[in-house]
């Protein structure tokens, strides 16, 4: 009798535990369905009018329409995007404050010793919103018309070539560093304060090459003022279909596209993260969003939160290595 009683007790406890678990799942789901009850706050940690700002505003406008609540976008700039990121890091993990950032999120640990957060551990990767190649461009007056020609010139006259960027440790800088590492050449880095200046210096011939975001360089490529040698994505850009990838031209391990994505504070409930991911992916399918992003040279980047988190973690490691090879020391 005692054994039977104990068995019945264990069965009852198991049933109760399963019921509690199912109830908790329903509660989480119900909470996600009820959310949002008030406006969302999206922190863009870079300046208004930047690619990161423009892309996220396009997508979040559609997300707002789907949710039936405003998504208030705030530009909180400073220290390479870390000021705005820290605001989200400290926010309540309730789904109402999100970070709208990009590749620079994974570069910060290599540049700042006293970073108050860890990009992988202290944020939940919600959803990417797009990916855009950097285009290897040179002046049409240059003798080379392919990456191989540029590499041959660099090897024929070591340390004679230079490249521009929009600043030390930026994606345009590390794009070039990854390429020169893959190609086995050396080139001098010449940083500028903005993309326009970095691009113009190449157009005039004062700088040899530049890895520019496709949206920035596209008009001048089409006008013949810049020559596009390759893109640094795994596939060709939809707006530059005749321009090969670096891998196609023989340079493996040289991919370094710019991507954009949404993050939430750590400990944000998984049900809310999943909901935000679904809403974002749905927004990206809206024809007006898809067409406007395509015009900017931003291609789809579809990932689950878990896949996006792995991508972020791998890029943090990649950038640490690139920064070390470039001789960058965390400040």
BAFI-617860 format. One record per residue (C-alpha): residue in three letters; x, y, z. Coordinates in steps of 0.02 Angstrom, whole numbers, padded with zeros to 5 digits, always signed. Example, Ala and Ser with C-alpha at 12.3 -4.5 7.8 and 13.67 -1.06 7.14 Angstrom:
<sites>
ALA+00615-00225+00390/SER+00684-00053+00357/
</sites>
This chain:
<sites>
UNK+00000+00000+00000/UNK+00140+00120+00044/UNK+00223+00093-00125/UNK+00059+00121-00215/UNK+00028+00279-00115/UNK+00202+00345-00154/UNK+00177+00305-00338/UNK+00010+00396-00342/UNK+00089+00545-00253/UNK+00231+00553-00380/UNK+00106+00544-00523/UNK+00003+00685-00449/UNK+00160+00790-00427/UNK+00211+00756-00606/UNK+00040+00806-00670/UNK+00045+00964-00565/UNK+00220+01006-00629/UNK+00169+00980-00809/UNK+00012+01084-00781/UNK+00114+01223-00703/UNK+00235+01219-00849/UNK+00094+01225-00977/UNK+00012+01367-00879/UNK+00176+01463-00880/UNK+00192+01442-01068/UNK+00014+01503-01093/UNK+00049+01650-00978/UNK+00204+01698-01076/UNK+00110+01683-01239/UNK-00034+01785-01172/UNK+00089+01917-01112/UNK+00168+01926-01285/UNK-00003+01941-01366/UNK-00054+02082-01247/UNK+00109+02174-01279/UNK+00130+02315-01326/UNK+00016+02422-01219/UNK+00117+02582-01243/UNK+00241+02658-01367/UNK+00409+02576-01396/UNK+00573+02668-01386/UNK+00708+02627-01514/UNK+00882+02694-01480/UNK+00989+02726-01634/UNK+01165+02755-01566/UNK+01227+02848-01720/UNK+01179+03010-01804/UNK+01019+03052-01897/UNK+01037+03029-02085/UNK+01166+02889-02070/UNK+01134+02723-02158/UNK+01097+02641-01990/UNK+00970+02777-01949/UNK+00884+02776-02119/UNK+00869+02587-02132/UNK+00798+02565-01958/UNK+00674+02707-01976/UNK+00605+02628-02135/UNK+00581+02460-02051/UNK+00520+02523-01882/UNK+00387+02632-01964/UNK+00310+02473-02034/UNK+00332+02379-01869/UNK+00240+02521-01783/UNK+00094+02505-01904/UNK+00085+02318-01872/UNK+00091+02335-01682/UNK-00032+02478-01675/UNK+00086+02576-01562/UNK+00213+02713-01603/UNK+00396+02665-01609/UNK+00487+02822-01555/UNK+00661+02828-01632/UNK+00794+02923-01532/UNK+00970+02960-01594/UNK+01086+02950-01444/UNK+01261+02970-01514/UNK+01435+02964-01438/UNK+01589+02856-01416/UNK+01566+02753-01572/UNK+01387+02704-01531/UNK+01424+02646-01355/UNK+01329+02788-01270/UNK+01163+02740-01349/UNK+01197+02555-01327/UNK+01228+02580-01140/UNK+01057+02661-01123/UNK+00974+02503-01188/UNK+01089+02393-01084/UNK+01023+02481-00927/UNK+00840+02482-00981/UNK+00703+02369-00911/UNK+00695+02205-01008/UNK+00510+02225-01046/UNK+00513+02240-01235/UNK+00482+02427-01235/UNK+00662+02484-01261/UNK+00762+02415-01407/UNK+00929+02451-01487/UNK+00932+02484-01675/UNK+01115+02462-01720/UNK+01229+02380-01846/UNK+01399+02300-01872/UNK+01482+02429-01760/UNK+01399+02343-01612/UNK+01524+02200-01631/UNK+01674+02313-01659/UNK+01659+02411-01495/UNK+01745+02280-01382/UNK+01902+02292-01488/UNK+01907+02482-01472/UNK+01856+02519-01292/UNK+01938+02446-01136/UNK+01805+02508-01016/UNK+01651+02457-01115/UNK+01512+02444-00984/UNK+01426+02300-01071/UNK+01462+02144-01172/UNK+01378+02148-01344/UNK+01343+01961-01341/UNK+01304+01931-01156/UNK+01210+02090-01109/UNK+01094+02102-01259/UNK+00970+01984-01340/UNK+00990+01977-01528/UNK+00813+02005-01592/UNK+00821+02013-01781/UNK+00932+02074-01922/UNK+00847+02198-02037/UNK+00964+02191-02185/UNK+01139+02173-02252/UNK+01236+02283-02372/UNK+01403+02256-02456/UNK+01549+02372-02451/UNK+01609+02401-02628/UNK+01794+02404-02670/UNK+01808+02560-02776/UNK+01952+02650-02860/UNK+01972+02795-02981/UNK+01938+02749-03163/UNK+02107+02830-03200/UNK+02198+02692-03108/UNK+02286+02559-03212/UNK+02198+02415-03127/UNK+02019+02361-03163/UNK+02011+02206-03053/UNK+02059+02162-02873/UNK+02200+02056-02944/UNK+02268+02208-03036/UNK+02264+02311-02876/UNK+02351+02172-02780/UNK+02484+02155-02915/UNK+02520+02342-02904/UNK+02533+02332-02714/UNK+02655+02187-02724/UNK+02759+02270-02860/UNK+02783+02424-02750/UNK+02765+02371-02567/UNK+02687+02501-02451/UNK+02652+02618-02597/UNK+02461+02606-02596/UNK+02338+02683-02474/UNK+02154+02669-02434/UNK+02025+02784-02355/UNK+01893+02751-02223/UNK+01764+02847-02122/UNK+01868+02825-01965/UNK+01983+02711-01866/UNK+01897+02549-01818/UNK+01744+02578-01927/UNK+01671+02447-02042/UNK+01748+02534-02193/UNK+01919+02524-02109/UNK+01905+02341-02058/UNK+01834+02295-02229/UNK+01997+02352-02305/UNK+02101+02270-02169/UNK+02018+02103-02202/UNK+02047+02119-02389/UNK+02232+02165-02375/UNK+02257+02022-02252/UNK+02173+01900-02370/UNK+02273+01965-02519/UNK+02438+01965-02425/UNK+02477+02147-02460/UNK+02508+02305-02359/UNK+02426+02475-02381/UNK+02422+02635-02280/UNK+02260+02682-02194/UNK+02200+02862-02217/UNK+02047+02896-02106/UNK+01922+03035-02138/UNK+01776+03102-02038/UNK+01642+03055-02163/UNK+01600+02945-02310/UNK+01591+03087-02435/UNK+01769+03143-02400/UNK+01835+02965-02403/UNK+01752+02936-02571/UNK+01802+03101-02652/UNK+01985+03070-02612/UNK+01976+02911-02714/UNK+01884+02997-02857/UNK+02021+03129-02867/UNK+02159+02997-02862/UNK+02238+03057-02701/UNK+02190+02892-02619/UNK+02203+02724-02707/UNK+02050+02629-02647/UNK+01901+02630-02529/UNK+01777+02503-02465/UNK+01620+02609-02469/UNK+01441+02562-02422/UNK+01345+02526-02582/UNK+01217+02664-02551/UNK+01358+02792-02537/UNK+01460+02744-02690/UNK+01322+02683-02808/UNK+01280+02852-02890/UNK+01462+02886-02931/UNK+01489+02709-02994/UNK+01341+02730-03111/UNK+01406+02900-03169/UNK+01577+02827-03207/UNK+01666+02931-03075/UNK+01715+02775-02977/UNK+01760+02601-03037/UNK+01684+02457-02937/UNK+01804+02310-02929/UNK+01711+02193-02811/UNK+01588+02180-02667/UNK+01630+02099-02501/UNK+01471+01998-02473/UNK+01453+01811-02503/UNK+01336+01847-02650/UNK+01326+01986-02777/UNK+01230+02145-02740/UNK+01059+02158-02824/UNK+01097+02338-02874/UNK+01270+02295-02943/UNK+01238+02125-03023/UNK+01388+02138-03141/UNK+01512+02170-03001/UNK+01591+02008-02936/UNK+01619+01961-02755/UNK+01795+01961-02686/UNK+01782+01773-02665/UNK+01739+01755-02850/UNK+01897+01851-02894/UNK+02005+01734-02790/UNK+02011+01813-02618/UNK+01933+01700-02488/UNK+01900+01753-02308/UNK+01878+01933-02365/UNK+01690+01953-02335/UNK+01647+02099-02223/UNK+01474+02168-02262/UNK+01383+02297-02158/UNK+01226+02234-02073/UNK+01088+02314-01972/UNK+00989+02235-01830/UNK+00881+02252-01676/UNK+00931+02206-01499/UNK+00845+02205-01329/UNK+00914+02207-01152/UNK+00967+02039-01081/UNK+00830+01946-00988/UNK+00694+02010-01105/UNK+00564+01868-01106/UNK+00589+01748-01251/UNK+00407+01765-01301/UNK+00430+01952-01328/UNK+00592+01925-01423/UNK+00504+01799-01537/UNK+00360+01920-01564/UNK+00479+02062-01609/UNK+00572+01947-01727/UNK+00411+01896-01815/UNK+00350+02075-01829/UNK+00517+02132-01899/UNK+00526+01993-02027/UNK+00346+02031-02078/UNK+00388+02215-02097/UNK+00533+02172-02212/UNK+00411+02083-02328/UNK+00302+02238-02350/UNK+00326+02292-02533/UNK+00359+02475-02491/UNK+00492+02427-02363/UNK+00571+02296-02473/UNK+00580+02413-02623/UNK+00651+02560-02527/UNK+00784+02453-02445/UNK+00829+02377-02613/UNK+00853+02552-02683/UNK+00978+02583-02543/UNK+01072+02424-02587/UNK+01013+02335-02429/UNK+00976+02151-02458/UNK+00870+02035-02347/UNK+00953+01950-02199/UNK+00833+01821-02126/UNK+00883+01743-01959/UNK+00802+01678-01802/UNK+00855+01761-01638/UNK+00969+01613-01601/UNK+01051+01620-01772/UNK+01074+01807-01757/UNK+01152+01787-01584/UNK+01280+01664-01654/UNK+01318+01785-01795/UNK+01350+01926-01672/UNK+01463+01818-01565/UNK+01567+01762-01714/UNK+01588+01941-01774/UNK+01648+02000-01603/UNK+01788+01871-01617/UNK+01824+01916-01798/UNK+01838+02101-01759/UNK+01954+02069-01613/UNK+02072+01981-01733/UNK+02058+02115-01867/UNK+02091+02253-01741/UNK+02245+02162-01678/UNK+02313+02139-01853/UNK+02280+02322-01891/UNK+02377+02372-01736/UNK+02227+02449-01650/UNK+02232+02456-01461/UNK+02079+02476-01353/UNK+02066+02651-01279/
</sites>
